[in-house]
């Protein structure tokens, strides 16, 4: 009986040692992973333009200043519509009022201020998909000076309305680029590319074409250039067999 028990005990030790050893080998030889980064980029032309400017008047009488500003507003609107801008695309913001004062000093000491008048300012904004038309108007807007309107123009901002579709297309390109890189690496090492383990999307970047802009960690979003380049990266991890 003791002899049989010793045999069973010895067999149990051998079996346990086999499984422990096999588990150790598996831990010591984990599956090989290839990590690759693919790039997808696309050049595109903006299809939406946003342009703003402001005009102002100054008068010692508030009502007179407002009446003049309202007259200038009508001149601005007539000018823009005469250039082909649709009336519903012209948005006038609320009037901003500033009281102008000059500091008064006596013997180098500040003693108060002298009222100089009221300055009223109004901003106009145009948003349109007729990019070329609005561009031309923004360049010619100084013609309003000849009509007595003190108009100041801001640089146009450019956007793209199909950005979501473009992003999906670029993700597909970046993924395909990464897969081809992984296949080449596996081939050069005499291995076979296995299953995809993980995929991670990088930051979406939009820069002006030929602008020399740097990418940003948080993602660049250029609005100054009409012609832009969008790019995105995809990091893929594959098993190698």
C-alpha beads as a LAMMPS data file, in Angstrom:
LAMMPS data file: protein, C-alpha beads

241 atoms
240 bonds

1 atom types
1 bond types

-500.0 500.0 xlo xhi
-500.0 500.0 ylo yhi
-500.0 500.0 zlo zhi

Masses

1 110.0

Atoms # bond

1 1 1 0.000 0.000 0.000
2 1 1 2.785 2.381 0.878
3 1 1 4.498 1.453 -2.399
4 1 1 1.385 2.356 -4.432
5 1 1 0.974 5.652 -2.572
6 1 1 4.595 6.533 -3.324
7 1 1 4.036 5.814 -7.036
8 1 1 0.905 8.007 -7.162
9 1 1 2.662 10.819 -5.285
10 1 1 5.619 10.675 -7.661
11 1 1 3.359 10.742 -10.715
12 1 1 1.546 13.775 -9.335
13 1 1 4.848 15.628 -8.919
14 1 1 5.854 14.830 -12.526
15 1 1 2.499 16.031 -13.925
16 1 1 2.583 19.232 -11.863
17 1 1 6.142 19.927 -12.961
18 1 1 5.095 19.479 -16.608
19 1 1 2.263 21.983 -16.422
20 1 1 4.282 24.519 -14.431
21 1 1 7.155 24.230 -16.862
22 1 1 4.855 24.600 -19.846
23 1 1 3.255 27.715 -18.330
24 1 1 6.672 29.214 -17.703
25 1 1 7.685 28.636 -21.316
26 1 1 4.532 30.382 -22.506
27 1 1 5.219 33.364 -20.230
28 1 1 8.851 33.503 -21.256
29 1 1 7.945 33.437 -24.962
30 1 1 5.083 35.944 -25.438
31 1 1 3.551 36.540 -28.868
32 1 1 5.636 38.873 -31.066
33 1 1 4.014 42.249 -31.804
34 1 1 4.728 44.729 -34.600
35 1 1 3.762 48.368 -33.945
36 1 1 3.464 50.622 -36.986
37 1 1 2.204 54.142 -37.676
38 1 1 0.409 55.005 -40.902
39 1 1 -0.264 58.457 -42.341
40 1 1 -3.300 59.649 -44.258
41 1 1 -3.398 63.131 -45.777
42 1 1 -5.495 65.015 -48.275
43 1 1 -5.331 68.414 -49.973
44 1 1 -8.609 70.284 -50.254
45 1 1 -10.056 73.702 -51.013
46 1 1 -12.322 75.426 -48.498
47 1 1 -15.966 75.733 -49.519
48 1 1 -17.121 78.186 -46.833
49 1 1 -15.871 81.692 -46.088
50 1 1 -16.605 83.883 -43.050
51 1 1 -15.692 87.545 -43.308
52 1 1 -16.192 90.353 -40.781
53 1 1 -15.600 94.071 -40.563
54 1 1 -16.748 97.003 -38.467
55 1 1 -17.632 100.649 -38.935
56 1 1 -17.935 103.464 -36.381
57 1 1 -19.021 107.054 -35.826
58 1 1 -18.149 109.665 -33.193
59 1 1 -20.273 112.547 -31.917
60 1 1 -20.705 114.517 -28.724
61 1 1 -24.451 113.870 -28.901
62 1 1 -25.366 110.208 -28.486
63 1 1 -28.497 110.342 -30.673
64 1 1 -26.592 112.082 -33.465
65 1 1 -23.901 109.411 -33.299
66 1 1 -26.541 106.689 -33.506
67 1 1 -28.332 108.342 -36.434
68 1 1 -25.047 108.596 -38.333
69 1 1 -24.209 104.968 -37.571
70 1 1 -27.627 103.855 -38.803
71 1 1 -27.095 105.834 -42.015
72 1 1 -23.690 104.164 -42.475
73 1 1 -25.302 100.777 -41.875
74 1 1 -27.670 101.335 -44.771
75 1 1 -24.776 102.408 -47.001
76 1 1 -22.820 99.265 -46.072
77 1 1 -25.811 97.021 -46.744
78 1 1 -26.552 98.656 -50.110
79 1 1 -22.912 98.363 -51.101
80 1 1 -22.681 94.667 -50.213
81 1 1 -25.908 93.731 -52.000
82 1 1 -24.792 95.689 -55.068
83 1 1 -21.694 93.461 -55.158
84 1 1 -23.809 90.305 -55.232
85 1 1 -23.979 89.450 -51.514
86 1 1 -27.416 88.137 -50.552
87 1 1 -29.237 90.241 -47.953
88 1 1 -29.891 87.189 -45.713
89 1 1 -26.144 86.534 -45.541
90 1 1 -25.434 89.983 -44.077
91 1 1 -25.567 89.911 -40.281
92 1 1 -25.233 93.128 -38.275
93 1 1 -24.322 92.677 -34.606
94 1 1 -25.472 94.930 -31.759
95 1 1 -24.058 98.435 -31.447
96 1 1 -21.184 98.940 -29.019
97 1 1 -21.003 102.341 -27.283
98 1 1 -17.816 103.815 -25.832
99 1 1 -17.569 107.109 -23.967
100 1 1 -14.435 108.934 -25.077
101 1 1 -12.532 111.000 -22.501
102 1 1 -9.161 112.719 -22.378
103 1 1 -7.172 112.697 -19.134
104 1 1 -6.541 116.120 -17.588
105 1 1 -3.385 116.938 -15.619
106 1 1 -2.279 119.959 -13.563
107 1 1 1.336 120.288 -12.542
108 1 1 1.857 116.677 -13.583
109 1 1 -0.990 115.427 -11.391
110 1 1 -4.107 113.749 -12.704
111 1 1 -7.169 115.829 -11.815
112 1 1 -9.868 114.141 -13.836
113 1 1 -11.004 113.704 -17.420
114 1 1 -12.679 115.770 -20.115
115 1 1 -15.592 114.363 -22.084
116 1 1 -14.795 114.165 -25.810
117 1 1 -17.797 112.358 -27.209
118 1 1 -19.380 108.990 -27.907
119 1 1 -17.988 106.380 -30.272
120 1 1 -20.486 103.889 -31.646
121 1 1 -19.255 100.752 -33.413
122 1 1 -21.124 98.026 -35.272
123 1 1 -19.789 94.775 -36.694
124 1 1 -21.042 93.123 -39.867
125 1 1 -20.511 89.449 -40.656
126 1 1 -20.934 87.508 -43.891
127 1 1 -20.969 83.713 -44.130
128 1 1 -21.156 82.247 -47.611
129 1 1 -20.200 79.288 -49.774
130 1 1 -19.487 81.676 -52.650
131 1 1 -15.866 81.951 -51.563
132 1 1 -14.503 83.866 -54.557
133 1 1 -17.266 86.498 -54.449
134 1 1 -16.762 87.294 -50.755
135 1 1 -12.976 87.309 -51.213
136 1 1 -13.298 89.967 -53.909
137 1 1 -15.675 92.067 -51.810
138 1 1 -13.309 91.919 -48.815
139 1 1 -10.522 93.314 -51.001
140 1 1 -12.637 96.112 -52.476
141 1 1 -14.392 97.166 -49.252
142 1 1 -12.170 100.251 -48.909
143 1 1 -14.413 101.777 -51.585
144 1 1 -16.753 102.591 -48.690
145 1 1 -14.302 105.271 -47.588
146 1 1 -15.344 107.222 -50.671
147 1 1 -18.916 107.052 -49.354
148 1 1 -17.880 108.507 -45.994
149 1 1 -17.995 105.242 -44.041
150 1 1 -15.072 104.458 -41.738
151 1 1 -14.953 100.724 -42.402
152 1 1 -12.285 98.347 -41.095
153 1 1 -12.013 94.846 -42.550
154 1 1 -10.704 91.663 -40.904
155 1 1 -8.995 88.858 -42.872
156 1 1 -11.466 86.208 -44.117
157 1 1 -11.631 82.814 -42.383
158 1 1 -11.949 79.635 -44.433
159 1 1 -13.735 76.395 -43.518
160 1 1 -14.759 73.088 -45.098
161 1 1 -18.298 71.756 -44.720
162 1 1 -17.485 68.125 -45.617
163 1 1 -14.819 67.681 -42.954
164 1 1 -16.480 64.643 -41.330
165 1 1 -16.468 62.688 -44.601
166 1 1 -12.894 63.739 -45.300
167 1 1 -11.794 62.533 -41.862
168 1 1 -13.278 59.061 -42.427
169 1 1 -11.504 58.798 -45.778
170 1 1 -8.185 59.821 -44.207
171 1 1 -8.525 57.276 -41.378
172 1 1 -8.993 54.602 -44.031
173 1 1 -5.880 55.772 -45.880
174 1 1 -3.798 55.917 -42.680
175 1 1 -4.936 52.421 -41.662
176 1 1 -4.066 50.983 -45.073
177 1 1 -0.682 52.720 -45.004
178 1 1 0.077 51.238 -41.564
179 1 1 -1.002 47.741 -42.662
180 1 1 1.276 47.827 -45.705
181 1 1 4.190 48.914 -43.493
182 1 1 3.486 46.058 -41.075
183 1 1 3.332 43.512 -43.906
184 1 1 6.663 44.721 -45.248
185 1 1 8.322 44.499 -41.840
186 1 1 6.962 40.988 -41.275
187 1 1 8.086 39.912 -44.746
188 1 1 11.598 41.253 -44.238
189 1 1 11.871 39.358 -40.940
190 1 1 10.667 36.098 -42.476
191 1 1 7.420 36.158 -40.539
192 1 1 3.718 36.309 -41.343
193 1 1 1.452 39.137 -40.240
194 1 1 -1.205 37.929 -37.830
195 1 1 -4.301 39.469 -36.268
196 1 1 -4.711 43.141 -35.456
197 1 1 -4.310 43.594 -31.701
198 1 1 -5.093 47.294 -31.287
199 1 1 -5.586 50.511 -33.252
200 1 1 -5.157 54.061 -31.988
201 1 1 -5.971 57.244 -33.897
202 1 1 -3.601 60.200 -33.711
203 1 1 -4.402 63.921 -33.689
204 1 1 -6.281 65.440 -36.625
205 1 1 -4.308 68.280 -38.220
206 1 1 -5.337 70.952 -40.742
207 1 1 -2.613 73.242 -42.065
208 1 1 -2.365 75.690 -44.933
209 1 1 -0.812 74.344 -48.108
210 1 1 2.812 75.458 -48.535
211 1 1 2.543 77.426 -45.286
212 1 1 5.322 75.733 -43.316
213 1 1 3.016 75.435 -40.297
214 1 1 4.018 73.122 -37.461
215 1 1 1.754 70.395 -36.166
216 1 1 0.303 70.857 -32.700
217 1 1 -0.028 68.253 -29.939
218 1 1 -3.656 69.258 -29.592
219 1 1 -4.246 69.423 -33.342
220 1 1 -3.769 72.358 -35.722
221 1 1 -6.828 73.933 -37.353
222 1 1 -5.908 76.521 -39.963
223 1 1 -8.586 79.064 -40.925
224 1 1 -6.330 81.582 -42.676
225 1 1 -5.678 79.624 -45.897
226 1 1 -8.240 78.743 -48.547
227 1 1 -6.192 75.762 -49.733
228 1 1 -5.388 73.366 -46.912
229 1 1 -3.878 69.978 -46.122
230 1 1 -5.540 67.640 -43.636
231 1 1 -3.617 64.759 -42.072
232 1 1 -4.083 62.063 -39.453
233 1 1 -2.049 59.124 -38.135
234 1 1 -3.091 55.622 -37.096
235 1 1 -1.012 53.422 -34.794
236 1 1 -1.654 49.694 -35.294
237 1 1 -0.338 46.707 -33.331
238 1 1 -0.239 43.340 -35.132
239 1 1 0.676 39.849 -34.000
240 1 1 3.489 38.197 -35.920
241 1 1 3.508 34.465 -36.625

Bonds

1 1 1 2
2 1 2 3
3 1 3 4
4 1 4 5
5 1 5 6
6 1 6 7
7 1 7 8
8 1 8 9
9 1 9 10
10 1 10 11
11 1 11 12
12 1 12 13
13 1 13 14
14 1 14 15
15 1 15 16
16 1 16 17
17 1 17 18
18 1 18 19
19 1 19 20
20 1 20 21
21 1 21 22
22 1 22 23
23 1 23 24
24 1 24 25
25 1 25 26
26 1 26 27
27 1 27 28
28 1 28 29
29 1 29 30
30 1 30 31
31 1 31 32
32 1 32 33
33 1 33 34
34 1 34 35
35 1 35 36
36 1 36 37
37 1 37 38
38 1 38 39
39 1 39 40
40 1 40 41
41 1 41 42
42 1 42 43
43 1 43 44
44 1 44 45
45 1 45 46
46 1 46 47
47 1 47 48
48 1 48 49
49 1 49 50
50 1 50 51
51 1 51 52
52 1 52 53
53 1 53 54
54 1 54 55
55 1 55 56
56 1 56 57
57 1 57 58
58 1 58 59
59 1 59 60
60 1 60 61
61 1 61 62
62 1 62 63
63 1 63 64
64 1 64 65
65 1 65 66
66 1 66 67
67 1 67 68
68 1 68 69
69 1 69 70
70 1 70 71
71 1 71 72
72 1 72 73
73 1 73 74
74 1 74 75
75 1 75 76
76 1 76 77
77 1 77 78
78 1 78 79
79 1 79 80
80 1 80 81
81 1 81 82
82 1 82 83
83 1 83 84
84 1 84 85
85 1 85 86
86 1 86 87
87 1 87 88
88 1 88 89
89 1 89 90
90 1 90 91
91 1 91 92
92 1 92 93
93 1 93 94
94 1 94 95
95 1 95 96
96 1 96 97
97 1 97 98
98 1 98 99
99 1 99 100
100 1 100 101
101 1 101 102
102 1 102 103
103 1 103 104
104 1 104 105
105 1 105 106
106 1 106 107
107 1 107 108
108 1 108 109
109 1 109 110
110 1 110 111
111 1 111 112
112 1 112 113
113 1 113 114
114 1 114 115
115 1 115 116
116 1 116 117
117 1 117 118
118 1 118 119
119 1 119 120
120 1 120 121
121 1 121 122
122 1 122 123
123 1 123 124
124 1 124 125
125 1 125 126
126 1 126 127
127 1 127 128
128 1 128 129
129 1 129 130
130 1 130 131
131 1 131 132
132 1 132 133
133 1 133 134
134 1 134 135
135 1 135 136
136 1 136 137
137 1 137 138
138 1 138 139
139 1 139 140
140 1 140 141
141 1 141 142
142 1 142 143
143 1 143 144
144 1 144 145
145 1 145 146
146 1 146 147
147 1 147 148
148 1 148 149
149 1 149 150
150 1 150 151
151 1 151 152
152 1 152 153
153 1 153 154
154 1 154 155
155 1 155 156
156 1 156 157
157 1 157 158
158 1 158 159
159 1 159 160
160 1 160 161
161 1 161 162
162 1 162 163
163 1 163 164
164 1 164 165
165 1 165 166
166 1 166 167
167 1 167 168
168 1 168 169
169 1 169 170
170 1 170 171
171 1 171 172
172 1 172 173
173 1 173 174
174 1 174 175
175 1 175 176
176 1 176 177
177 1 177 178
178 1 178 179
179 1 179 180
180 1 180 181
181 1 181 182
182 1 182 183
183 1 183 184
184 1 184 185
185 1 185 186
186 1 186 187
187 1 187 188
188 1 188 189
189 1 189 190
190 1 190 191
191 1 191 192
192 1 192 193
193 1 193 194
194 1 194 195
195 1 195 196
196 1 196 197
197 1 197 198
198 1 198 199
199 1 199 200
200 1 200 201
201 1 201 202
202 1 202 203
203 1 203 204
204 1 204 205
205 1 205 206
206 1 206 207
207 1 207 208
208 1 208 209
209 1 209 210
210 1 210 211
211 1 211 212
212 1 212 213
213 1 213 214
214 1 214 215
215 1 215 216
216 1 216 217
217 1 217 218
218 1 218 219
219 1 219 220
220 1 220 221
221 1 221 222
222 1 222 223
223 1 223 224
224 1 224 225
225 1 225 226
226 1 226 227
227 1 227 228
228 1 228 229
229 1 229 230
230 1 230 231
231 1 231 232
232 1 232 233
233 1 233 234
234 1 234 235
235 1 235 236
236 1 236 237
237 1 237 238
238 1 238 239
239 1 239 240
240 1 240 241
